[in-house]
Amino acid sequence: MKNSFFLNSIRFVVLLLFQVLILNHIRLNGFINPYVYILFILLLPLNISGWLLLILGFFTGLSVDLFMGTPGLHAGATVFMAFMRPTIIRVLSRGKDLEKIVEPSINTMGSSWFFFYSLFLVSLHHIVLFFFEAFNMNQLGDTLLRIVASIPVSEIFILLIVYFFRSQKKS
């Protein structure tokens, strides 16, 4: 338990710093915004309680909001993503015994499962975030373009991080 808390605390700090210090300064043509801080929520243990997952989602998004000066946009999008996470896991894990699996990862769930898991949640996060940011339908085309352009870039960054830092032992 203490090891998991320590690992997740380090993961949170590193992802937040990477997001704030490096990725927030990447904005290609005003349309591509990679967001990898949400990987913290993606990699939380499967047996985490729902209320704690939502609170961690809120504080993760709020931390990014504080650095970016966006009043609650990331908090709202990350809470929605955290809310949908158990449903996405349940839908993607039909027939798998989740009782023995501690956290969703490439090693425990497989590459294709993790790809679809992260892609669905990244997509949900980005859709909510960019629609919150635009907050009107006059910019629908630009908002959809930002969503379509940012999802693959965020997904590539997330998969690169997960593959680079995955453990070599098979759980």
ZADO-1210 file (C-alpha; in nm, 4 decimals, padded with zeros to 6 digits):
<atoms>
<atom x="00.0000" y="00.0000" z="00.0000" code="MET" pos="1"/>
<atom x="00.2751" y="00.2460" z="00.0947" code="LYS" pos="2"/>
<atom x="00.4732" y="00.1503" z="-00.2159" code="ASN" pos="3"/>
<atom x="00.1699" y="00.2161" z="-00.4375" code="SER" pos="4"/>
<atom x="00.1040" y="00.5519" z="-00.2686" code="PHE" pos="5"/>
<atom x="00.4680" y="00.6550" z="-00.3121" code="PHE" pos="6"/>
<atom x="00.4786" y="00.5443" z="-00.6775" code="LEU" pos="7"/>
<atom x="00.1552" y="00.7258" z="-00.7610" code="ASN" pos="8"/>
<atom x="00.2719" y="01.0401" z="-00.5789" code="SER" pos="9"/>
<atom x="00.5950" y="01.0454" z="-00.7790" code="ILE" pos="10"/>
<atom x="00.4014" y="00.9746" z="-01.0991" code="ARG" pos="11"/>
<atom x="00.1663" y="01.2663" z="-01.0266" code="PHE" pos="12"/>
<atom x="00.4503" y="01.5130" z="-00.9657" code="VAL" pos="13"/>
<atom x="00.6535" y="01.4038" z="-01.2681" code="VAL" pos="14"/>
<atom x="00.3556" y="01.4090" z="-01.5070" code="LEU" pos="15"/>
<atom x="00.2408" y="01.7468" z="-01.3743" code="LEU" pos="16"/>
<atom x="00.5880" y="01.8984" z="-01.4144" code="LEU" pos="17"/>
<atom x="00.6265" y="01.7485" z="-01.7633" code="PHE" pos="18"/>
<atom x="00.2876" y="01.8889" z="-01.8613" code="GLN" pos="19"/>
<atom x="00.3401" y="02.2347" z="-01.7131" code="VAL" pos="20"/>
<atom x="00.7048" y="02.2932" z="-01.7953" code="LEU" pos="21"/>
<atom x="00.7275" y="02.1322" z="-02.1393" code="ILE" pos="22"/>
<atom x="00.4004" y="02.0295" z="-02.3027" code="LEU" pos="23"/>
<atom x="00.2037" y="02.3448" z="-02.2184" code="ASN" pos="24"/>
<atom x="00.4481" y="02.5344" z="-02.4370" code="HIS" pos="25"/>
<atom x="00.3762" y="02.3114" z="-02.7369" code="ILE" pos="26"/>
<atom x="00.0871" y="02.4482" z="-02.9363" code="ARG" pos="27"/>
<atom x="00.1245" y="02.3798" z="-03.3039" code="LEU" pos="28"/>
<atom x="-00.0872" y="02.6143" z="-03.5185" code="ASN" pos="29"/>
<atom x="-00.3105" y="02.6733" z="-03.2172" code="GLY" pos="30"/>
<atom x="-00.4789" y="02.3372" z="-03.2738" code="PHE" pos="31"/>
<atom x="-00.2574" y="02.0676" z="-03.1278" code="ILE" pos="32"/>
<atom x="-00.2323" y="02.0531" z="-02.7509" code="ASN" pos="33"/>
<atom x="-00.0802" y="01.7356" z="-02.6041" code="PRO" pos="34"/>
<atom x="-00.2052" y="01.6512" z="-02.2548" code="TYR" pos="35"/>
<atom x="-00.0342" y="01.3639" z="-02.0758" code="VAL" pos="36"/>
<atom x="-00.1079" y="01.4556" z="-01.7149" code="TYR" pos="37"/>
<atom x="-00.4212" y="01.2413" z="-01.7466" code="ILE" pos="38"/>
<atom x="-00.1957" y="00.9349" z="-01.7531" code="LEU" pos="39"/>
<atom x="-00.1947" y="00.9660" z="-01.3741" code="PHE" pos="40"/>
<atom x="-00.5678" y="00.8807" z="-01.3681" code="ILE" pos="41"/>
<atom x="-00.5275" y="00.6091" z="-01.6322" code="LEU" pos="42"/>
<atom x="-00.2669" y="00.4221" z="-01.4255" code="LEU" pos="43"/>
<atom x="-00.4381" y="00.4343" z="-01.0863" code="LEU" pos="44"/>
<atom x="-00.5149" y="00.0936" z="-00.9314" code="PRO" pos="45"/>
<atom x="-00.8281" y="-00.0860" z="-01.0494" code="LEU" pos="46"/>
<atom x="-00.9591" y="-00.1350" z="-00.6956" code="ASN" pos="47"/>
<atom x="-00.9565" y="00.2368" z="-00.6093" code="ILE" pos="48"/>
<atom x="-01.2861" y="00.3561" z="-00.4673" code="SER" pos="49"/>
<atom x="-01.5072" y="00.5722" z="-00.6881" code="GLY" pos="50"/>
<atom x="-01.5089" y="00.8733" z="-00.4596" code="TRP" pos="51"/>
<atom x="-01.1289" y="00.8744" z="-00.4310" code="LEU" pos="52"/>
<atom x="-01.0948" y="00.8410" z="-00.8086" code="LEU" pos="53"/>
<atom x="-01.3172" y="01.1472" z="-00.8585" code="LEU" pos="54"/>
<atom x="-01.1305" y="01.3485" z="-00.5946" code="ILE" pos="55"/>
<atom x="-00.7943" y="01.2599" z="-00.7502" code="LEU" pos="56"/>
<atom x="-00.9338" y="01.3517" z="-01.0920" code="GLY" pos="57"/>
<atom x="-01.0474" y="01.6870" z="-00.9567" code="PHE" pos="58"/>
<atom x="-00.7150" y="01.7695" z="-00.7911" code="PHE" pos="59"/>
<atom x="-00.5169" y="01.6520" z="-01.0928" code="THR" pos="60"/>
<atom x="-00.7148" y="01.8770" z="-01.3254" code="GLY" pos="61"/>
<atom x="-00.7177" y="02.1633" z="-01.0755" code="LEU" pos="62"/>
<atom x="-00.3372" y="02.1466" z="-01.0498" code="SER" pos="63"/>
<atom x="-00.3072" y="02.1944" z="-01.4247" code="VAL" pos="64"/>
<atom x="-00.5716" y="02.4694" z="-01.4131" code="ASP" pos="65"/>
<atom x="-00.3695" y="02.6595" z="-01.1531" code="LEU" pos="66"/>
<atom x="-00.0598" y="02.6580" z="-01.3708" code="PHE" pos="67"/>
<atom x="-00.2453" y="02.7386" z="-01.6931" code="MET" pos="68"/>
<atom x="-00.4872" y="02.9972" z="-01.5589" code="GLY" pos="69"/>
<atom x="-00.7893" y="02.8047" z="-01.6836" code="THR" pos="70"/>
<atom x="-01.0642" y="02.8243" z="-01.4207" code="PRO" pos="71"/>
<atom x="-01.1777" y="02.4655" z="-01.3788" code="GLY" pos="72"/>
<atom x="-01.1618" y="02.3502" z="-01.7413" code="LEU" pos="73"/>
<atom x="-00.9105" y="02.0728" z="-01.6809" code="HIS" pos="74"/>
<atom x="-01.0689" y="01.9855" z="-01.3462" code="ALA" pos="75"/>
<atom x="-01.4081" y="01.9330" z="-01.5101" code="GLY" pos="76"/>
<atom x="-01.2693" y="01.7304" z="-01.7997" code="ALA" pos="77"/>
<atom x="-01.0521" y="01.5150" z="-01.5740" code="THR" pos="78"/>
<atom x="-01.3369" y="01.4473" z="-01.3303" code="VAL" pos="79"/>
<atom x="-01.5554" y="01.3369" z="-01.6228" code="PHE" pos="80"/>
<atom x="-01.2769" y="01.1105" z="-01.7468" code="MET" pos="81"/>
<atom x="-01.2321" y="00.9647" z="-01.3958" code="ALA" pos="82"/>
<atom x="-01.6093" y="00.9124" z="-01.3726" code="PHE" pos="83"/>
<atom x="-01.6130" y="00.7198" z="-01.7023" code="MET" pos="84"/>
<atom x="-01.3002" y="00.5140" z="-01.6257" code="ARG" pos="85"/>
<atom x="-01.4730" y="00.2231" z="-01.4415" code="PRO" pos="86"/>
<atom x="-01.7294" y="00.1905" z="-01.7213" code="THR" pos="87"/>
<atom x="-01.4617" y="00.1857" z="-01.9921" code="ILE" pos="88"/>
<atom x="-01.2637" y="-00.0739" z="-01.7954" code="ILE" pos="89"/>
<atom x="-01.5742" y="-00.2907" z="-01.7521" code="ARG" pos="90"/>
<atom x="-01.6674" y="-00.2682" z="-02.1221" code="VAL" pos="91"/>
<atom x="-01.3155" y="-00.3454" z="-02.2443" code="LEU" pos="92"/>
<atom x="-01.2538" y="-00.6229" z="-01.9907" code="SER" pos="93"/>
<atom x="-01.5428" y="-00.8540" z="-02.0646" code="ARG" pos="94"/>
<atom x="-01.4421" y="-01.2033" z="-01.9690" code="GLY" pos="95"/>
<atom x="-01.1186" y="-01.1007" z="-01.7963" code="LYS" pos="96"/>
<atom x="-01.0709" y="-01.1713" z="-01.4290" code="ASP" pos="97"/>
<atom x="-00.9911" y="-00.8268" z="-01.2885" code="LEU" pos="98"/>
<atom x="-00.9636" y="-00.9433" z="-00.9267" code="GLU" pos="99"/>
<atom x="-00.5990" y="-01.0466" z="-00.9694" code="LYS" pos="100"/>
<atom x="-00.4920" y="-00.7318" z="-01.1579" code="ILE" pos="101"/>
<atom x="-00.3673" y="-00.4410" z="-00.9502" code="VAL" pos="102"/>
<atom x="-00.3413" y="-00.1621" z="-01.2078" code="GLU" pos="103"/>
<atom x="-00.4172" y="-00.1247" z="-01.5778" code="PRO" pos="104"/>
<atom x="-00.0927" y="-00.1468" z="-01.7687" code="SER" pos="105"/>
<atom x="00.0511" y="-00.2943" z="-02.0843" code="ILE" pos="106"/>
<atom x="00.2090" y="-00.5765" z="-01.8845" code="ASN" pos="107"/>
<atom x="-00.1100" y="-00.6769" z="-01.7031" code="THR" pos="108"/>
<atom x="-00.3767" y="-00.6125" z="-01.9668" code="MET" pos="109"/>
<atom x="-00.1919" y="-00.6309" z="-02.2980" code="GLY" pos="110"/>
<atom x="-00.0932" y="-00.3711" z="-02.5553" code="SER" pos="111"/>
<atom x="-00.4132" y="-00.3600" z="-02.7570" code="SER" pos="112"/>
<atom x="-00.6338" y="-00.3433" z="-02.4465" code="TRP" pos="113"/>
<atom x="-00.4277" y="-00.0555" z="-02.3038" code="PHE" pos="114"/>
<atom x="-00.4298" y="00.1252" z="-02.6384" code="PHE" pos="115"/>
<atom x="-00.8100" y="00.1221" z="-02.6616" code="PHE" pos="116"/>
<atom x="-00.8484" y="00.1983" z="-02.2901" code="TYR" pos="117"/>
<atom x="-00.6272" y="00.5045" z="-02.3116" code="SER" pos="118"/>
<atom x="-00.7680" y="00.6124" z="-02.6480" code="LEU" pos="119"/>
<atom x="-01.1282" y="00.6101" z="-02.5209" code="PHE" pos="120"/>
<atom x="-01.0435" y="00.8017" z="-02.2043" code="LEU" pos="121"/>
<atom x="-00.8143" y="01.0509" z="-02.3798" code="VAL" pos="122"/>
<atom x="-01.0891" y="01.1114" z="-02.6350" code="SER" pos="123"/>
<atom x="-01.3508" y="01.1704" z="-02.3657" code="LEU" pos="124"/>
<atom x="-01.1178" y="01.4058" z="-02.1805" code="HIS" pos="125"/>
<atom x="-01.0310" y="01.6084" z="-02.4892" code="HIS" pos="126"/>
<atom x="-01.3904" y="01.6336" z="-02.6123" code="ILE" pos="127"/>
<atom x="-01.5086" y="01.7707" z="-02.2780" code="VAL" pos="128"/>
<atom x="-01.2046" y="01.9962" z="-02.2332" code="LEU" pos="129"/>
<atom x="-01.2201" y="02.1606" z="-02.5739" code="PHE" pos="130"/>
<atom x="-01.5974" y="02.2059" z="-02.5661" code="PHE" pos="131"/>
<atom x="-01.5697" y="02.3610" z="-02.2181" code="PHE" pos="132"/>
<atom x="-01.2982" y="02.5886" z="-02.3527" code="GLU" pos="133"/>
<atom x="-01.4983" y="02.7025" z="-02.6562" code="ALA" pos="134"/>
<atom x="-01.8327" y="02.7040" z="-02.4694" code="PHE" pos="135"/>
<atom x="-02.0322" y="02.7957" z="-02.7787" code="ASN" pos="136"/>
<atom x="-02.1291" y="02.6409" z="-03.1069" code="MET" pos="137"/>
<atom x="-01.9964" y="02.9294" z="-03.3190" code="ASN" pos="138"/>
<atom x="-01.6520" y="02.7733" z="-03.3011" code="GLN" pos="139"/>
<atom x="-01.7680" y="02.4171" z="-03.3649" code="LEU" pos="140"/>
<atom x="-01.5351" y="02.3616" z="-03.6623" code="GLY" pos="141"/>
<atom x="-01.2277" y="02.4880" z="-03.4786" code="ASP" pos="142"/>
<atom x="-01.3203" y="02.2904" z="-03.1674" code="THR" pos="143"/>
<atom x="-01.3635" y="01.9669" z="-03.3635" code="LEU" pos="144"/>
<atom x="-01.0332" y="02.0289" z="-03.5431" code="LEU" pos="145"/>
<atom x="-00.8553" y="02.0808" z="-03.2102" code="ARG" pos="146"/>
<atom x="-01.0089" y="01.7599" z="-03.0762" code="ILE" pos="147"/>
<atom x="-00.9180" y="01.5544" z="-03.3828" code="VAL" pos="148"/>
<atom x="-00.5647" y="01.6971" z="-03.3944" code="ALA" pos="149"/>
<atom x="-00.4878" y="01.6736" z="-03.0227" code="SER" pos="150"/>
<atom x="-00.6134" y="01.3215" z="-02.9480" code="ILE" pos="151"/>
<atom x="-00.3536" y="01.1358" z="-03.1596" code="PRO" pos="152"/>
<atom x="-00.0676" y="01.3537" z="-03.0349" code="VAL" pos="153"/>
<atom x="-00.1675" y="01.3038" z="-02.6707" code="SER" pos="154"/>
<atom x="-00.2165" y="00.9311" z="-02.7292" code="GLU" pos="155"/>
<atom x="00.1276" y="00.8972" z="-02.8891" code="ILE" pos="156"/>
<atom x="00.2924" y="01.0788" z="-02.5973" code="PHE" pos="157"/>
<atom x="00.1043" y="00.8619" z="-02.3459" code="ILE" pos="158"/>
<atom x="00.1943" y="00.5368" z="-02.5223" code="LEU" pos="159"/>
<atom x="00.5590" y="00.6416" z="-02.5519" code="LEU" pos="160"/>
<atom x="00.5727" y="00.7185" z="-02.1802" code="ILE" pos="161"/>
<atom x="00.4021" y="00.3918" z="-02.0883" code="VAL" pos="162"/>
<atom x="00.6288" y="00.1844" z="-02.3125" code="TYR" pos="163"/>
<atom x="00.9410" y="00.3666" z="-02.1983" code="PHE" pos="164"/>
<atom x="00.8685" y="00.3243" z="-01.8277" code="PHE" pos="165"/>
<atom x="00.7008" y="-00.0152" z="-01.8250" code="ARG" pos="166"/>
<atom x="00.8479" y="-00.2822" z="-01.6032" code="SER" pos="167"/>
<atom x="01.0164" y="-00.5701" z="-01.7743" code="GLN" pos="168"/>
<atom x="00.8653" y="-00.8386" z="-01.5513" code="LYS" pos="169"/>
<atom x="00.5331" y="-00.9900" z="-01.6539" code="LYS" pos="170"/>
<atom x="00.2722" y="-00.9643" z="-01.3764" code="SER" pos="171"/>
</atoms>
